[in-house]
Amino acid sequence: MIIGIGIDIIEISRIKKSIEKYGDHFLDKIFTPGEIEYCLSKANKYQHFAARFSAKEAVSKAMSTGWNNEFGWQNIEVFNEPSGMPYVKLNGKLESFLADGKELKISMSHSQDYVTCVAIIYKSDPNK
């Protein structure tokens, strides 16, 4: 049973401009230390930062919480499996959101100029 769906698209140049203008203040507000380390290790770091930004937005939309006191940028952390498949870990006040059999899946895609992400929250067993 699907509980929530979120989608986001962002221009890579928008994230690049924010990083260039605000530097560490922007990075530290939006991304976890692990995400920053991962993105900085990539040849196209801005594309990877944009992908994580888009994922956080998509997850927020799927959860239908908006950005409030319960929800912060760093409460969502994006990782990659060795195969490259992305996944999300919820931290802090959001950690318990996926209780009761809820699962969260994301899919990210990019072109030269844009990144998009879809997030789906579902229960595989509606009796849980």
N, C-alpha and C positions, 0 to 999 in steps of 0.2 A: 504494500500500500504506500503510495507516494504521499509524503507529508508536506514537502516544500520543494520548489524549484526556483533557482536564481540564475540569472545570466548577466554578464557584464562584458563590455568591450571598451578598450581604451587605446588611445594613440601612444605609441612608444615615445614619441617626441615630447609628449606632455610630462611623462615621468622623467625623462632626461632633463627637461627644463627645470623641474622642481628640484631634482638632485643638484643640478649646477647652481641654482639660485640659493637653496637653503642648506645644502650639504648634509653634514652629520645630523643636524637637527631634524631634517625631514626623514632621513634613513632611520634614526633611532626612534622616531615617533611611530613609524609605520611598520617597520620590519624587525624581526627578532635578530639577535646576534648570529644565529645559525643561518638565517636567510641572507643576511648581509654578506657573510663569509662565502656562501655558495655563489651568490650572484657576482661578487667581485672576482671570483675565480674563473668566470666565463669570458670568452672573447667578446660577446655581445651582452655586456652586463645590463644595459638598459632594457633589453628585451626580457631578460629574466626578472628584473625588478618589476617591470610592467605586468608580467604574467602573475606574479605573486600578488600584486596590488589588485588585479582583476579577480583573482581567486577569492581574496578577502571580501571584495564587494559582492561577488556572486553568492558566497556562503551567507553573508549578512542578509541578502534578499531571500534566500531559501529559508532562513530561520525566521524571517519576518519580524526581526527585532529592531532593525534600524541601529543607528549609532547612538547608544544611550549609556547610562551609568553601568549597565550590566555588560556592555559590549565594547571592547577596545580593539584597535588594530592588531596588537600583539597577542590577543587571545586566540588568534588563528595563525597557525604556522604551517607553511607548505613545504613538503618534502618530496623527494623523488625516489621511487624504487630503483634498484640497479638497472632495471629494464627501461627506465625513463618515465614510467607511469607516475603521475603526481598523486599525492594523497595529502590529507589535512589532519592535523592534530589540534584539538581545541584545548586551550589552557585557561587557568584562572577561573573566573566566574562561569565560563562557558563549558568547563570540563564535564559537568554533569548533564549537559543538554542531550548527549547521545545515549543516555540511560534508557532502560525499558525496551531494548532491542532495536533502537534507531541506528541507522547507518548513514554515512555521508560519503558520497562519491563526487569527484570533480573530473572534468575533462578540459584541458587547455589547448588552444591552437593559436598560431600566429602567422602573420605575413611579414613582409618587410616593414610595414608601417603600423600594424595593429596587432593587439593581443585580445583574445576573448577567452572566457571561461564560463562553463556551465556547472552548477552545483545541484545535486539532487539529494534530498533527505528522504529516507524511506524506512519502512519496517518490512523485513522479509517474512516475519511471522506476526500477523496482526493480533494474535492472542497474547503476545508478551506485553 
